[in-house]
Amino acid sequence: MRIDVLTLFPEMFEGVFDASILGKARQKGIVTLEAINFREYSESKHKTVDDYPYGGGGGMVLKPEPVFSAVEDLHAQSKTTPRVVLMCPQGETFTQRKAEELAEEEHLVLICGHYEGYDERIREHLVTDELSIGDYVLTGGEIPAMAVIDSIVRLLPGVLGNESSAVTDSYSTGLLEHPHYTRPPEFRGWSVPETLLSGHHENIKRWRREQSLLRTLSRRPDLLADAELTDKERKWLAEQSVTTNRY
């Protein structure tokens, strides 16, 4: 198996990849592990990988170009189509069943984010999976990626001295965050929503709230039971659930 990690801090993986079970699996040639700095794929003079979010707000958002270019380069090097996994608090909760599924792949690419989040086009048009190791927020995706890699590699034939494997269950309250977008406004035919370009702060605020509600309804409807919602929002969500059948 081949596992590539796209990160801004490849040095974080040096000890992890060379130690314990991962190190032994690497030495045996059972798995190839590489940490790649996707900043090297930035086309800007100063190797910029983030920018301010459209619509305003705190924090910075990872730009799409460096991440797309890095994944496409890895794809070109691979004999098979890699499974591209985004490490993200909004993703599917990582479980032992998911680890077993991913252990069947020949090539995995894990993307580790930082800052406020990813440009939404990375989610929509590049990755195949989004994974979270629990309902809490970390500084970046590196530590979750390490946990996922460790869980997957130990399932590969010949890695452990016996057939046993640990069962990993990872289960935040509140709504999931709305989509993020940053420059450029047009990327490969995919556009930033017009509302975020309008400069109308009330409309932007309303759009973000609605998108947050819809995303929670679609991905984690269980969180809505404890969320602070107005009567109007609950009625609106009930109307949406008729279509989605998820609430």
C-alpha positions as a Markdown table, in Angstrom:
| # | Residue | x | y | z |
|---|---|---|---|---|
| 1 | Met | 0.0 | 0.0 | 0.0 |
| 2 | Arg | 1.1 | 3.6 | -0.7 |
| 3 | Ile | 0.0 | 6.4 | 1.6 |
| 4 | Asp | 0.8 | 10.0 | 0.8 |
| 5 | Val | 0.0 | 12.9 | 3.2 |
| 6 | Leu | -0.3 | 16.4 | 2.0 |
| 7 | Thr | 0.6 | 18.8 | 4.8 |
| 8 | Leu | 2.2 | 22.1 | 5.6 |
| 9 | Phe | 4.2 | 20.4 | 8.4 |
| 10 | Pro | 5.8 | 17.3 | 7.0 |
| 11 | Glu | 8.3 | 17.3 | 9.8 |
| 12 | Met | 5.5 | 16.2 | 12.2 |
| 13 | Phe | 5.4 | 12.8 | 10.5 |
| 14 | Glu | 9.1 | 12.0 | 10.6 |
| 15 | Gly | 9.1 | 10.2 | 14.0 |
| 16 | Val | 5.7 | 8.7 | 13.6 |
| 17 | Phe | 6.5 | 7.1 | 10.3 |
| 18 | Asp | 9.8 | 5.6 | 11.5 |
| 19 | Ala | 8.7 | 4.3 | 14.9 |
| 20 | Ser | 6.8 | 1.4 | 16.2 |
| 21 | Ile | 4.4 | -0.6 | 14.0 |
| 22 | Leu | 4.5 | 2.0 | 11.2 |
| 23 | Gly | 8.2 | 2.0 | 11.1 |
| 24 | Lys | 8.4 | -1.8 | 11.0 |
| 25 | Ala | 5.8 | -2.0 | 8.2 |
| 26 | Arg | 7.7 | 0.6 | 6.3 |
| 27 | Gln | 11.0 | -1.4 | 6.7 |
| 28 | Lys | 9.3 | -4.6 | 5.5 |
| 29 | Gly | 8.1 | -2.8 | 2.4 |
| 30 | Ile | 4.4 | -3.5 | 3.3 |
| 31 | Val | 3.6 | 0.2 | 3.1 |
| 32 | Thr | 5.1 | 3.3 | 1.5 |
| 33 | Leu | 4.6 | 6.4 | 3.7 |
| 34 | Glu | 5.4 | 9.9 | 2.5 |
| 35 | Ala | 4.6 | 13.4 | 3.9 |
| 36 | Ile | 4.6 | 16.1 | 1.2 |
| 37 | Asn | 4.5 | 19.8 | 1.8 |
| 38 | Phe | 1.8 | 21.1 | -0.6 |
| 39 | Arg | 3.2 | 24.6 | -0.2 |
| 40 | Glu | 5.7 | 23.6 | -2.9 |
| 41 | Tyr | 2.8 | 23.4 | -5.4 |
| 42 | Ser | 1.8 | 27.1 | -4.9 |
| 43 | Glu | 2.4 | 29.1 | -8.0 |
| 44 | Ser | 2.6 | 32.4 | -6.1 |
| 45 | Lys | 6.0 | 34.2 | -5.6 |
| 46 | His | 5.8 | 33.8 | -1.8 |
| 47 | Lys | 4.4 | 30.2 | -1.9 |
| 48 | Thr | 1.0 | 31.4 | -0.5 |
| 49 | Val | -1.5 | 28.6 | 0.2 |
| 50 | Asp | -4.3 | 30.6 | 2.0 |
| 51 | Asp | -6.3 | 33.7 | 1.5 |
| 52 | Tyr | -9.1 | 35.8 | 3.2 |
| 53 | Pro | -12.6 | 34.3 | 2.9 |
| 54 | Tyr | -15.1 | 35.8 | 0.6 |
| 55 | Gly | -17.9 | 37.6 | 2.6 |
| 56 | Gly | -15.6 | 38.5 | 5.4 |
| 57 | Gly | -15.0 | 36.8 | 8.7 |
| 58 | Gly | -12.0 | 35.7 | 10.8 |
| 59 | Gly | -9.3 | 33.3 | 9.8 |
| 60 | Met | -7.8 | 32.3 | 6.5 |
| 61 | Val | -9.0 | 29.7 | 4.0 |
| 62 | Leu | -6.8 | 27.2 | 2.1 |
| 63 | Lys | -6.8 | 28.0 | -1.6 |
| 64 | Pro | -7.8 | 25.3 | -4.1 |
| 65 | Glu | -4.8 | 25.6 | -6.6 |
| 66 | Pro | -2.0 | 24.1 | -4.5 |
| 67 | Val | -4.1 | 21.2 | -3.2 |
| 68 | Phe | -5.5 | 20.3 | -6.6 |
| 69 | Ser | -2.0 | 20.5 | -8.2 |
| 70 | Ala | -0.5 | 18.3 | -5.5 |
| 71 | Val | -3.2 | 15.6 | -5.7 |
| 72 | Glu | -3.0 | 15.6 | -9.5 |
| 73 | Asp | 0.8 | 15.2 | -9.4 |
| 74 | Leu | 0.4 | 12.2 | -7.1 |
| 75 | His | -2.3 | 10.8 | -9.3 |
| 76 | Ala | 0.0 | 11.0 | -12.3 |
| 77 | Gln | 2.7 | 9.1 | -10.4 |
| 78 | Ser | 0.3 | 6.3 | -9.4 |
| 79 | Lys | -0.5 | 3.1 | -11.2 |
| 80 | Thr | -4.0 | 3.2 | -9.7 |
| 81 | Thr | -6.5 | 6.0 | -9.0 |
| 82 | Pro | -5.9 | 7.1 | -5.4 |
| 83 | Arg | -8.6 | 7.5 | -2.8 |
| 84 | Val | -8.3 | 11.1 | -1.7 |
| 85 | Val | -9.3 | 11.7 | 2.0 |
| 86 | Leu | -9.9 | 15.1 | 3.5 |
| 87 | Met | -9.2 | 15.3 | 7.3 |
| 88 | Cys | -12.0 | 17.5 | 8.5 |
| 89 | Pro | -14.2 | 18.0 | 11.6 |
| 90 | Gln | -17.3 | 18.0 | 9.4 |
| 91 | Gly | -16.4 | 14.6 | 7.9 |
| 92 | Glu | -17.7 | 11.1 | 8.5 |
| 93 | Thr | -16.7 | 9.8 | 11.9 |
| 94 | Phe | -13.8 | 7.4 | 11.5 |
| 95 | Thr | -14.5 | 3.9 | 12.7 |
| 96 | Gln | -12.9 | 0.5 | 12.6 |
| 97 | Arg | -15.2 | -0.4 | 9.7 |
| 98 | Lys | -13.9 | 2.5 | 7.7 |
| 99 | Ala | -10.4 | 1.6 | 8.5 |
| 100 | Glu | -11.0 | -1.9 | 7.2 |
| 101 | Glu | -12.6 | -0.4 | 4.0 |
| 102 | Leu | -9.6 | 1.9 | 3.4 |
| 103 | Ala | -7.1 | -0.9 | 4.1 |
| 104 | Glu | -8.3 | -2.6 | 0.9 |
| 105 | Glu | -7.0 | 0.4 | -1.2 |
| 106 | Glu | -3.7 | 0.4 | -3.0 |
| 107 | His | -3.1 | 4.2 | -2.8 |
| 108 | Leu | -4.4 | 6.7 | -0.3 |
| 109 | Val | -3.8 | 10.5 | -0.3 |
| 110 | Leu | -4.7 | 12.2 | 3.0 |
| 111 | Ile | -5.1 | 16.0 | 3.0 |
| 112 | Cys | -4.3 | 17.9 | 6.3 |
| 113 | Gly | -5.8 | 21.4 | 6.6 |
| 114 | His | -5.0 | 24.4 | 8.8 |
| 115 | Tyr | -6.5 | 27.9 | 9.3 |
| 116 | Glu | -10.3 | 28.5 | 9.1 |
| 117 | Gly | -11.0 | 25.8 | 6.6 |
| 118 | Tyr | -10.8 | 24.6 | 3.0 |
| 119 | Asp | -12.1 | 26.3 | -0.2 |
| 120 | Glu | -15.4 | 24.4 | -0.7 |
| 121 | Arg | -14.3 | 23.4 | -4.2 |
| 122 | Ile | -11.7 | 21.1 | -2.7 |
| 123 | Arg | -14.5 | 19.2 | -1.0 |
| 124 | Glu | -16.9 | 19.2 | -4.0 |
| 125 | His | -14.5 | 18.3 | -6.8 |
| 126 | Leu | -11.4 | 16.7 | -5.5 |
| 127 | Val | -11.8 | 14.4 | -2.5 |
| 128 | Thr | -13.5 | 11.1 | -2.3 |
| 129 | Asp | -13.9 | 10.9 | 1.5 |
| 130 | Glu | -14.1 | 13.3 | 4.4 |
| 131 | Leu | -13.0 | 11.9 | 7.8 |
| 132 | Ser | -13.2 | 13.2 | 11.4 |
| 133 | Ile | -11.8 | 11.4 | 14.4 |
| 134 | Gly | -14.3 | 13.0 | 16.7 |
| 135 | Asp | -16.6 | 16.0 | 17.5 |
| 136 | Tyr | -13.9 | 18.4 | 18.5 |
| 137 | Val | -11.5 | 20.8 | 16.8 |
| 138 | Leu | -7.7 | 20.5 | 16.6 |
| 139 | Thr | -5.1 | 22.9 | 15.2 |
| 140 | Gly | -4.8 | 20.9 | 12.0 |
| 141 | Gly | -5.3 | 17.6 | 10.3 |
| 142 | Glu | -1.9 | 16.1 | 11.0 |
| 143 | Ile | -2.7 | 14.3 | 14.3 |
| 144 | Pro | -6.0 | 12.9 | 12.9 |
| 145 | Ala | -4.1 | 11.7 | 9.8 |
| 146 | Met | -1.6 | 10.0 | 12.0 |
| 147 | Ala | -4.4 | 8.2 | 13.9 |
| 148 | Val | -6.1 | 7.1 | 10.6 |
| 149 | Ile | -2.9 | 5.9 | 9.1 |
| 150 | Asp | -1.9 | 3.9 | 12.2 |
| 151 | Ser | -5.4 | 2.3 | 12.3 |
| 152 | Ile | -5.2 | 1.3 | 8.6 |
| 153 | Val | -1.6 | 0.1 | 8.4 |
| 154 | Arg | -2.0 | -2.3 | 11.3 |
| 155 | Leu | -4.7 | -4.1 | 9.4 |
| 156 | Leu | -2.4 | -4.9 | 6.5 |
| 157 | Pro | -1.3 | -8.5 | 6.2 |
| 158 | Gly | 2.1 | -9.1 | 7.8 |
| 159 | Val | 2.2 | -5.9 | 9.9 |
| 160 | Leu | 1.1 | -7.4 | 13.2 |
| 161 | Gly | 2.3 | -10.6 | 14.8 |
| 162 | Asn | -1.3 | -11.8 | 15.3 |
| 163 | Glu | -4.7 | -11.2 | 13.7 |
| 164 | Ser | -6.1 | -9.0 | 16.4 |
| 165 | Ser | -6.8 | -5.3 | 15.8 |
| 166 | Ala | -8.2 | -2.6 | 18.0 |
| 167 | Val | -11.7 | -1.3 | 17.4 |
| 168 | Thr | -11.7 | 2.5 | 17.1 |
| 169 | Asp | -14.9 | 4.6 | 17.6 |
| 170 | Ser | -14.9 | 8.3 | 17.4 |
| 171 | Tyr | -18.0 | 10.2 | 18.2 |
| 172 | Ser | -19.6 | 18.3 | 19.5 |
| 173 | Thr | -22.7 | 19.7 | 19.8 |
| 174 | Gly | -23.9 | 22.6 | 17.7 |
| 175 | Leu | -24.3 | 23.1 | 14.0 |
| 176 | Leu | -21.8 | 22.2 | 11.3 |
| 177 | Glu | -20.1 | 25.1 | 9.7 |
| 178 | His | -21.2 | 26.7 | 6.4 |
| 179 | Pro | -19.1 | 26.2 | 3.2 |
| 180 | His | -16.0 | 28.4 | 2.7 |
| 181 | Tyr | -14.7 | 30.0 | -0.5 |
| 182 | Thr | -11.7 | 32.2 | -1.4 |
| 183 | Arg | -9.9 | 33.5 | -4.4 |
| 184 | Pro | -10.2 | 32.9 | -7.3 |
| 185 | Pro | -13.9 | 33.6 | -7.8 |
| 186 | Glu | -13.9 | 31.2 | -10.8 |
| 187 | Phe | -11.9 | 28.0 | -10.8 |
| 188 | Arg | -12.2 | 25.4 | -13.5 |
| 189 | Gly | -15.7 | 26.5 | -14.2 |
| 190 | Trp | -16.8 | 26.3 | -10.6 |
| 191 | Ser | -17.9 | 29.6 | -9.2 |
| 192 | Val | -18.2 | 31.1 | -5.7 |
| 193 | Pro | -21.9 | 31.7 | -4.8 |
| 194 | Glu | -23.0 | 35.2 | -5.9 |
| 195 | Thr | -24.2 | 36.0 | -2.4 |
| 196 | Leu | -20.7 | 35.9 | -1.0 |
| 197 | Leu | -19.5 | 38.3 | -3.7 |
| 198 | Ser | -22.4 | 40.8 | -3.2 |
| 199 | Gly | -21.0 | 42.7 | -0.2 |
| 200 | His | -24.4 | 42.6 | 1.4 |
| 201 | His | -23.6 | 41.6 | 5.0 |
| 202 | Glu | -27.1 | 40.6 | 6.1 |
| 203 | Asn | -27.6 | 38.4 | 3.0 |
| 204 | Ile | -24.2 | 36.8 | 3.6 |
| 205 | Lys | -25.1 | 36.2 | 7.2 |
| 206 | Arg | -28.5 | 34.7 | 6.3 |
| 207 | Trp | -26.9 | 32.5 | 3.6 |
| 208 | Arg | -24.3 | 31.2 | 6.0 |
| 209 | Arg | -26.9 | 30.3 | 8.6 |
| 210 | Glu | -29.1 | 28.5 | 6.1 |
| 211 | Gln | -26.1 | 26.6 | 4.7 |
| 212 | Ser | -25.0 | 25.7 | 8.2 |
| 213 | Leu | -28.5 | 24.4 | 9.0 |
| 214 | Leu | -28.8 | 22.5 | 5.8 |
| 215 | Arg | -25.4 | 20.9 | 6.2 |
| 216 | Thr | -26.2 | 19.8 | 9.7 |
| 217 | Leu | -29.6 | 18.4 | 8.6 |
| 218 | Ser | -27.9 | 16.5 | 5.8 |
| 219 | Arg | -24.8 | 15.2 | 7.7 |
| 220 | Arg | -25.5 | 15.2 | 11.4 |
| 221 | Pro | -29.2 | 15.6 | 12.0 |
| 222 | Asp | -28.8 | 14.3 | 15.6 |
| 223 | Leu | -27.1 | 17.6 | 16.5 |
| 224 | Leu | -30.2 | 19.6 | 15.8 |
| 225 | Ala | -32.0 | 18.2 | 18.8 |
| 226 | Asp | -29.7 | 20.2 | 21.1 |
| 227 | Ala | -29.0 | 23.2 | 18.9 |
| 228 | Glu | -30.3 | 26.6 | 19.7 |
| 229 | Leu | -32.8 | 27.3 | 17.0 |
| 230 | Thr | -35.6 | 29.8 | 16.6 |
| 231 | Asp | -39.2 | 28.7 | 16.0 |
| 232 | Lys | -38.9 | 30.0 | 12.5 |
| 233 | Glu | -35.7 | 27.9 | 11.9 |
| 234 | Arg | -37.3 | 24.8 | 13.2 |
| 235 | Lys | -40.3 | 25.3 | 10.9 |
| 236 | Trp | -38.0 | 25.9 | 8.0 |
| 237 | Leu | -36.0 | 22.8 | 8.8 |
| 238 | Ala | -39.2 | 20.7 | 9.0 |
| 239 | Glu | -40.0 | 21.9 | 5.5 |
| 240 | Gln | -36.6 | 20.9 | 4.3 |
| 241 | Ser | -36.8 | 17.5 | 5.8 |
| 242 | Val | -39.8 | 16.6 | 3.7 |
| 243 | Thr | -37.4 | 16.7 | 0.7 |
| 244 | Thr | -34.3 | 15.2 | 2.4 |
| 245 | Asn | -36.0 | 12.7 | 4.7 |
| 246 | Arg | -33.0 | 13.2 | 7.0 |
| 247 | Tyr | -34.4 | 15.2 | 10.0 |
